[in-house]
Amino acid sequence: MSVDTDAPPTGPVGRIARDLDELRTESSVYDDLHVEARRVLDRNPEPRNLRDVAVALESMGYTTTGARALGFDSVFDLAVAVFDLAYLYYLPRAHVAPERRSSWRRFADDYLAGSWYGVPWIMAIVVLFVGRVALWSSLDSTPQVAAMVSLAFFLAAVLAGACSQMLARKGTFYFLQENYPLVRWTVTRFLVYSVAIALLAVAVTYTFYVVPYYGLHLGEVFAEFAVAIFAFLLSAAPLYMLRRFYTLALATGLALVVTLASARLFSGNATGMRHAQLLGLAVGSGAMVVIAASYLAVRSDTGSGDADSLTIVKPPELRVVLWQSAPYGVYGFAYFVMILVGPVVAGLAYGHTLGVNQFVYPSTFEGSFDLALLDLVILLGLVHASIERFGRRLVPLLKDQTLDGWGLARTALRREWAISVSTLAVISGVVAWALPGLLLYVLPSSITAAVRSPGGLMALEVASFGFALVPIGMLCSQYLFFLGRPRAPVIGALSGAIVSAVTTTVLVRNGDLAMGAWGLLAGTTAYAVITGLASYRVLAAGEESFYASF
């Protein structure tokens, strides 16, 4: 009779052998967890909570598959074990209680901080109405030049929107950790790649569309403004991220002063006026880059008392950072397409009615859209205040409660969502109803003559309600971004862009450009509904993804 020497032992000996194997396995996993705890501290020397540890693990390449290889169901479960071991290797700093402020004062501060996002636009519009020229806008440009500048602004805005969103997501994460070396690492790389992609997009559009249809002279106008506007918008992104709003206003003011002064020198010369605008954009871009670089340079490793000298910086893998930031880039691109595609489609339809297959600047339609866009100046502060309040309420829940026992916390968050979204919806509706009449009453008729036509008035009123829905979608998207769920905002923005473009195309094909405003309203409605339902569903579920702030 043969004996199978490879068969596992049975009986008491077999149980002892299996117990020893399990102990060896557990010991190996325990050793691996210690290694990962030290690696996490290399990336984030002072993790404040489970969220920081989980994000560090993700930046190291961990996914659900990698976590399961160590015996955990998810990256968050792995972070729980690693977080406990991390305390063996560093001593947390003493917690400093934040200054207590009244709710109304805190709301006012948050609203003003959010409103700063619109200050450069307000300054540009005021200067445009007073001086008739401001950066890329001019009330005295020819229709051909206005068409080129409009196309250049559309291309530059959608590209800068994508790049700015990617930069802001990762840069803000490191900035809030006060990890300034990684802020500089992120800003530098995103700026370089963004500029390269933008130059390629401008070159392709210039070569295959603008020059064949408009000629070399207008092609030069397009290329100049596309590059200059993109540089200006992208240069503002680091200042938004660093929350240096007043310096952003100063840089914009400098750009506007240079534009006005140069325009006075070249008064009556169309080429000189264009060069004045380009000079203003270049000065503004340079000023913003210098301000951001100076701000970050102050936080370089200059001494033992500096925060960076306490940090051992090991940059993450660039491909991982780009992959994690890609959804936010798609969102930024689609968002600007959604709100800016209407005038482009209307201009193409206008050209078709004139018998040319070109974009022709639709002055009435464009003027109505530009005035309606001022809705956002009033409402952006409310979006910022609401998401800041949500963040203050969410962090204690993450710190003090387990995710399997939320109960009352989920109810509180659902109530927070309902109150914030409904309040914003009501205020947005009031603003959309009142602002068109107020603007037409305040602004001189010489500026709003084209808008005061029957078609212009209807387009202004409809577009005002269309833009009023944008902050609702923005707020719901920020909820989802805050909770690390970018998929629904991306779907919402893409859906809004497609619905806006298709609806506008269908409605203006017969030459009635004013009907194109309904395309914006349809697109922003889709955007607000999709992001609203998704954000409510995530808050109501209270899933483990709540750890992944930013």
C-alpha positions in Angstrom: 0.0 0.0 0.0 1.4 3.4 -1.1 1.5 6.4 1.3 0.8 9.9 0.0 3.6 11.9 1.7 2.3 15.2 0.3 -1.1 14.9 1.9 -1.8 17.4 4.8 -1.7 15.9 8.2 -5.0 15.2 9.9 -6.2 15.0 13.5 -4.6 17.0 16.3 -1.4 17.3 14.3 -3.2 18.7 11.4 -5.0 21.3 13.5 -1.7 22.4 15.1 -0.2 22.7 11.6 -3.1 24.8 10.3 -3.0 27.1 13.4 0.7 27.6 12.8 0.1 28.5 9.2 -2.6 31.1 10.2 -0.2 32.6 12.8 2.5 32.9 10.2 0.0 34.5 7.7 -1.3 36.9 10.4 2.3 37.8 11.4 3.2 38.5 7.7 0.1 40.7 7.2 0.9 42.5 10.5 4.5 43.2 9.3 3.1 44.5 5.9 0.8 46.9 7.8 3.7 48.3 9.7 5.5 48.8 6.4 2.5 50.6 4.9 2.1 52.7 8.0 5.6 54.0 7.6 5.0 54.6 3.9 1.9 56.6 4.6 3.9 58.8 7.0 6.5 59.3 4.3 3.7 60.8 2.1 1.8 62.6 4.9 3.9 63.0 8.0 1.0 64.0 10.2 -2.3 62.4 9.1 -5.2 64.0 10.9 -7.8 61.3 10.4 -8.8 58.2 8.5 -9.4 60.3 5.4 -5.8 61.4 5.2 -4.5 57.8 5.6 -7.0 56.5 3.0 -6.0 59.2 0.4 -2.3 58.4 1.1 -2.9 54.7 0.4 -4.7 55.5 -2.8 -1.9 57.7 -3.9 0.5 54.8 -3.3 -1.6 52.8 -5.8 -3.9 50.8 -3.5 -7.3 49.8 -4.8 -9.9 47.5 -3.5 -8.0 44.6 -5.1 -4.8 45.5 -3.2 -6.7 45.9 0.1 -8.3 42.5 -0.3 -4.8 40.9 -0.9 -4.1 42.0 2.7 -7.4 40.6 4.0 -9.5 43.9 4.0 -12.7 44.5 2.1 -11.8 48.1 1.0 -9.1 50.7 1.1 -11.0 52.4 3.9 -10.9 49.2 6.0 -7.2 49.0 5.3 -6.8 52.7 6.4 -8.4 51.9 9.7 -5.7 49.3 10.5 -2.9 51.4 9.2 -4.1 54.5 11.0 -3.9 52.7 14.4 -0.3 51.6 13.7 0.7 55.0 12.4 0.6 56.4 16.0 3.5 54.1 16.8 5.8 56.2 14.6 4.9 59.8 15.3 3.5 62.1 17.9 0.4 64.1 16.8 0.5 67.8 17.4 -1.7 69.3 20.0 -5.1 70.3 18.7 -5.8 74.0 18.6 -9.5 74.8 19.0 -10.7 77.1 16.2 -12.0 80.6 17.1 -15.7 80.6 17.8 -17.8 82.8 15.7 -21.5 83.5 15.4 -23.4 81.7 12.6 -24.3 84.9 10.8 -20.7 86.2 10.9 -19.4 82.9 9.6 -22.0 82.8 6.8 -21.1 86.4 5.9 -17.4 85.5 5.7 -18.1 82.4 3.6 -20.4 84.3 1.3 -17.9 87.1 0.7 -15.1 84.5 0.1 -17.3 82.8 -2.5 -18.2 86.1 -4.1 -14.6 86.9 -4.6 -14.6 84.3 -7.4 -16.6 86.7 -9.5 -14.7 89.9 -8.7 -12.5 89.8 -11.8 -15.6 89.4 -14.0 -17.4 92.3 -12.3 -14.3 94.5 -12.7 -14.0 93.6 -16.4 -17.7 94.3 -17.1 -17.7 97.7 -15.3 -14.6 98.8 -17.2 -16.2 97.6 -20.5 -19.3 99.7 -19.9 -17.2 102.8 -18.9 -14.3 102.5 -21.2 -15.8 100.4 -24.0 -12.9 98.0 -23.9 -11.8 95.5 -21.3 -9.3 92.6 -21.9 -10.9 90.4 -24.6 -14.2 92.5 -24.8 -14.7 95.6 -26.9 -17.8 97.5 -27.9 -16.1 99.0 -30.9 -14.6 96.0 -32.6 -15.7 94.9 -36.1 -18.1 91.9 -36.5 -15.3 89.9 -38.0 -12.9 90.6 -35.1 -15.7 90.0 -32.6 -16.4 86.6 -34.1 -12.7 85.6 -33.9 -12.4 86.8 -30.3 -15.7 85.0 -29.4 -14.4 81.7 -30.8 -11.0 82.2 -29.1 -12.7 82.8 -25.8 -14.8 79.7 -26.1 -11.8 77.5 -26.9 -9.7 79.1 -24.2 -12.4 78.9 -21.5 -13.2 75.2 -22.0 -9.5 74.3 -22.0 -8.7 76.4 -19.0 -11.8 75.1 -17.2 -10.5 71.6 -17.5 -7.0 72.4 -16.5 -8.0 74.6 -13.6 -10.3 72.0 -12.1 -7.6 69.3 -12.2 -5.0 71.7 -10.6 -7.5 72.9 -8.0 -8.4 69.4 -6.8 -4.9 68.1 -6.1 -3.3 71.4 -5.3 -6.0 72.3 -2.7 -5.6 69.0 -1.0 -1.9 69.6 -0.4 -2.5 73.3 0.4 -5.0 72.5 3.2 -2.4 70.1 4.6 0.1 72.9 4.5 2.4 70.7 2.4 3.8 73.5 0.3 6.5 71.5 -1.5 3.8 69.3 -3.0 1.6 72.3 -3.8 4.5 73.7 -5.9 5.1 70.2 -7.4 1.5 70.0 -8.4 1.1 73.5 -9.8 4.3 73.3 -11.8 3.5 70.1 -13.5 -0.2 70.9 -14.2 0.8 74.3 -15.7 3.4 72.8 -18.0 1.1 70.0 -19.3 -1.9 72.4 -19.6 0.0 74.9 -21.7 1.3 72.2 -24.0 -2.2 70.7 -24.5 -3.7 74.2 -25.1 -1.1 75.2 -27.6 -1.8 72.0 -29.5 -5.6 72.6 -29.5 -5.2 76.2 -30.7 -2.8 75.1 -33.4 -5.2 72.4 -34.7 -8.2 74.7 -34.7 -6.2 77.5 -36.3 -4.8 75.2 -39.1 -7.9 73.1 -40.0 -10.8 75.5 -39.3 -10.0 79.2 -38.8 -7.5 79.8 -41.6 -9.4 77.8 -44.3 -12.7 79.6 -43.5 -11.6 83.1 -42.4 -8.1 83.7 -43.9 -4.7 84.4 -42.4 -5.4 87.8 -41.0 -8.4 86.8 -38.9 -6.6 83.6 -38.1 -3.9 85.6 -36.5 -6.5 87.4 -34.4 -7.9 84.1 -33.3 -4.6 82.6 -32.4 -3.4 85.7 -30.5 -6.5 85.9 -28.3 -6.9 82.2 -27.8 -3.4 82.0 -26.3 -3.7 85.2 -24.4 -7.1 84.4 -22.8 -6.0 80.9 -21.9 -2.9 82.2 -20.3 -4.9 84.7 -18.3 -7.5 82.2 -17.1 -5.0 79.5 -16.3 -2.7 82.0 -14.4 -5.7 82.8 -12.2 -6.1 79.2 -11.1 -3.2 79.1 -8.6 -4.5 82.2 -6.9 -8.0 80.7 -6.6 -6.5 77.6 -5.1 -4.3 79.6 -2.7 -7.4 81.8 -1.9 -5.4 85.0 -2.6 -8.5 86.7 -3.9 -7.5 90.3 -3.2 -4.3 89.8 -5.1 -6.3 88.3 -7.9 -8.4 91.5 -8.0 -5.2 93.6 -7.9 -3.7 91.7 -10.9 -7.0 92.0 -12.8 -7.1 95.7 -12.0 -3.6 96.2 -13.3 -4.5 94.4 -16.5 -7.5 96.6 -17.0 -5.6 99.8 -16.3 -2.9 98.8 -18.9 -5.6 97.9 -21.4 -7.4 101.3 -21.0 -4.2 103.3 -21.1 -3.0 101.5 -24.2 -6.4 101.8 -25.9 -6.3 105.6 -25.4 -3.0 105.7 -27.1 -4.3 103.7 -30.1 -7.7 105.3 -30.2 -9.3 104.9 -33.6 -6.8 102.2 -34.7 -8.4 98.8 -34.8 -5.0 97.0 -34.8 -3.7 99.1 -31.9 -6.9 98.5 -29.9 -6.4 94.7 -30.3 -2.8 95.0 -29.2 -3.9 97.0 -26.2 -6.1 94.1 -25.1 -3.4 91.6 -25.7 -1.0 93.7 -23.7 -3.5 93.9 -20.8 -4.0 90.1 -20.8 -0.2 89.5 -20.9 0.4 92.0 -18.0 -2.4 90.4 -15.9 -1.1 86.9 -16.6 2.4 87.8 -15.6 1.3 89.6 -12.5 -0.7 86.5 -11.3 2.1 84.1 -12.0 4.5 86.3 -10.1 2.1 86.7 -7.1 1.5 82.9 -6.9 5.2 82.1 -7.2 6.2 84.7 -4.6 3.6 83.4 -2.2 4.8 79.8 -2.5 8.5 80.8 -2.5 8.0 82.4 1.0 7.1 78.9 2.2 10.2 77.2 0.8 12.7 75.5 3.1 14.5 78.6 4.4 15.1 77.7 8.0 14.4 75.4 10.9 11.2 77.3 11.8 9.6 76.8 8.5 6.8 74.3 8.1 8.5 72.7 5.1 11.6 71.9 7.1 9.5 69.5 9.2 8.3 67.6 6.1 10.0 64.9 4.2 8.6 65.3 0.7 8.2 62.3 -1.5 6.0 63.3 -4.5 3.4 60.8 -5.6 3.5 59.1 -9.0 2.4 61.6 -11.6 0.3 59.0 -13.5 -1.7 58.3 -10.4 -2.3 62.0 -9.8 -3.3 62.6 -13.4 -5.6 59.6 -13.3 -7.3 60.7 -10.1 -7.7 64.3 -11.4 -9.0 63.3 -14.9 -12.7 63.2 -13.9 -12.4 66.8 -12.6 -10.8 67.9 -15.9 -13.7 66.3 -17.8 -16.1 68.1 -15.5 -14.5 71.5 -16.0 -14.4 71.0 -19.8 -18.1 70.0 -20.0 -19.2 72.7 -17.6 -17.9 75.5 -19.7 -19.2 73.9 -22.9 -22.6 73.8 -21.3 -22.8 77.5 -20.4 -20.9 78.8 -23.5 -21.9 76.6 -26.4 -25.2 78.5 -27.0 -23.7 81.7 -28.6 -21.3 79.5 -30.7 -24.2 77.5 -32.1 -26.3 80.6 -32.6 -23.4 82.3 -34.5 -23.1 79.3 -36.8 -26.8 79.4 -37.5 -26.7 83.1 -38.1 -23.9 82.6 -40.6 -26.0 79.9 -42.4 -29.0 82.3 -42.7 -26.6 84.9 -44.3 -25.5 82.3 -46.8 -22.0 81.6 -45.4 -20.8 78.5 -43.6 -19.0 80.5 -41.0 -19.5 81.7 -37.4 -20.9 85.2 -37.5 -21.0 87.1 -34.2 -24.6 87.2 -33.0 -24.6 90.6 -31.1 -28.1 90.4 -29.7 -27.9 86.9 -28.6 -24.4 87.3 -27.2 -25.4 90.5 -25.3 -28.3 88.8 -23.7 -26.1 85.9 -22.6 -23.5 88.2 -21.2 -26.0 90.1 -19.1 -27.7 87.0 -17.8 -24.3 85.6 -16.8 -24.3 88.2 -14.0 -26.7 85.9 -12.1 -23.6 83.9 -11.1 -21.9 86.9 -9.5 -24.7 87.1 -6.9 -25.2 83.4 -6.4 -21.6 82.0 -6.2 -21.2 83.2 -2.6 -24.2 81.2 -1.5 -22.7 78.0 -3.1 -19.4 78.6 -1.3 -21.2 79.3 2.0 -23.3 76.2 1.8 -20.5 73.8 1.0 -18.3 75.3 3.8 -21.1 74.7 6.2 -21.5 71.2 5.0 -17.7 70.6 5.5 -17.9 71.8 9.0 -20.7 69.4 9.8 -19.2 66.4 8.0 -15.7 66.4 9.6 -17.0 65.8 13.2 -19.1 62.9 11.9 -16.1 61.4 10.3 -14.0 61.8 13.4 -16.4 60.8 16.1 -18.8 58.2 14.6 -18.4 54.8 13.0 -19.8 54.6 9.4 -22.1 51.7 10.3 -24.0 53.6 12.9 -24.9 56.9 11.3 -28.7 56.9 11.9 -29.3 60.4 13.1 -26.3 61.7 11.2 -27.7 60.6 7.9 -31.0 62.3 8.8 -29.1 65.5 9.6 -27.2 65.4 6.3 -30.4 64.8 4.3 -32.0 67.8 6.1 -28.8 69.9 5.4 -29.1 69.0 1.7 -32.8 69.8 1.5 -32.4 73.2 3.3 -29.4 74.3 1.3 -30.6 73.3 -2.1 -34.2 74.6 -1.6 -32.9 77.9 -0.2 -30.5 78.3 -3.1 -33.3 77.4 -5.6 -35.6 80.0 -4.2 -33.0 82.8 -4.2 -31.9 81.8 -7.7 -35.4 82.1 -8.9 -35.8 85.5 -7.4 -32.5 86.7 -8.9 -33.4 85.3 -12.3 -36.8 87.1 -12.2 -35.5 90.5 -11.0 -32.1 90.9 -12.5 -33.0 91.4 -16.2 -35.3 94.3 -15.5 -32.8 95.8 -13.0 -29.9 95.7 -15.5 -31.9 97.2 -18.3 -33.0 100.0 -15.9 -29.5 100.7 -14.6 -27.4 100.3 -17.8 -27.6 103.1 -20.4 -29.7 102.3 -23.5 -26.7 102.9 -25.8 -25.1 99.8 -24.4 -28.2 97.6 -24.2 -29.8 98.7 -27.5 -29.5 95.3 -29.1 -30.8 93.5 -26.1 -33.8 95.7 -25.8 -35.3 94.3 -29.1 -38.2 91.8 -28.6 -36.0 88.8 -29.3 -33.2 90.1 -27.1 -35.5 90.6 -24.2 -36.9 87.1 -24.4 -33.4 85.6 -24.7 -32.2 87.6 -21.7 -35.1 86.5 -19.5 -34.8 82.8 -20.5 -31.0 82.8 -20.2 -31.3 84.4 -16.8 -33.3 81.4 -15.5 -30.9 79.1 -17.3 -27.9 80.6 -15.5 -29.8 80.6 -12.2 -29.9 76.8 -12.3 -26.1 76.6 -12.6 -25.4 77.3 -8.9 -27.8 74.5 -7.9 -25.9 72.0 -10.0 -22.6 73.5 -8.7 -23.6 73.0 -5.1 -24.7 69.4 -5.6 -21.5 68.7 -7.6 -19.5 70.2 -4.7 -21.2 67.8 -2.3 -20.2 64.9 -4.5 -16.7 66.2 -5.0 -16.3 66.7 -1.3 -17.3 63.1 -0.7 -15.0 61.7 -3.4 -17.7 60.9 -5.9 -17.0 62.8 -9.2 -18.8 60.4 -11.6 -22.2 61.9 -11.2 -21.0 65.5 -11.7 -19.1 64.5 -14.8 -22.3 62.8 -16.2 -24.4 65.8 -15.2 -22.1 68.3 -16.9 -21.6 66.2 -20.0 -25.4 65.7 -20.2 -25.9 69.4 -19.7 -23.4 70.2 -22.5 -25.0 67.8 -24.9 -28.5 68.8 -24.2 -27.6 72.5 -24.4 -25.8 72.1 -27.8 -28.5 69.8 -29.4 -31.5 71.8 -28.2 -29.9 75.1 -29.3 -29.1 73.6 -32.7 -32.7 72.4 -33.2 -34.3 75.7 -32.1 -32.2 78.1 -34.1 -32.0 76.2 -37.4 -34.9 78.3 -38.7 -33.1 81.6 -38.0 -34.8 82.6 -34.8 -31.7 83.0 -32.6 -33.5 84.1 -29.5 -35.0 80.6 -29.2 -31.5 79.3 -28.6 -31.7 80.6 -25.0 -34.0 77.7 -24.3 -31.1 75.4 -25.1 -29.2 76.8 -22.2 -32.2 76.4 -19.9 -32.6 72.7 -21.0 -28.9 71.9 -20.5 -28.6 73.5 -17.0 -31.9 71.8 -16.0 -30.4 68.4 -16.9 -27.2 69.3 -15.1 -29.0 70.4 -11.9 -31.4 67.4 -11.8 -28.7 64.8 -12.4 -26.3 66.2 -9.8 -29.1 66.9 -7.4 -30.5 63.4 -7.4 -27.0 61.9 -7.1 -25.9 64.1 -4.2 -29.1 63.3 -2.3 -28.7 59.6 -2.9 -25.1 59.6 -1.6 -25.9 61.6 1.5 -28.9 59.5 2.2 -26.8 56.3 1.9 -23.9 57.5 4.1 -21.4 55.3 2.2 -17.8 54.7 3.2 -16.7 57.0 0.4 -17.2 59.9 2.8 -13.6 59.6 3.8 -12.3 60.7 0.4 -12.6 64.5 0.8 -11.1 66.1 -2.4 
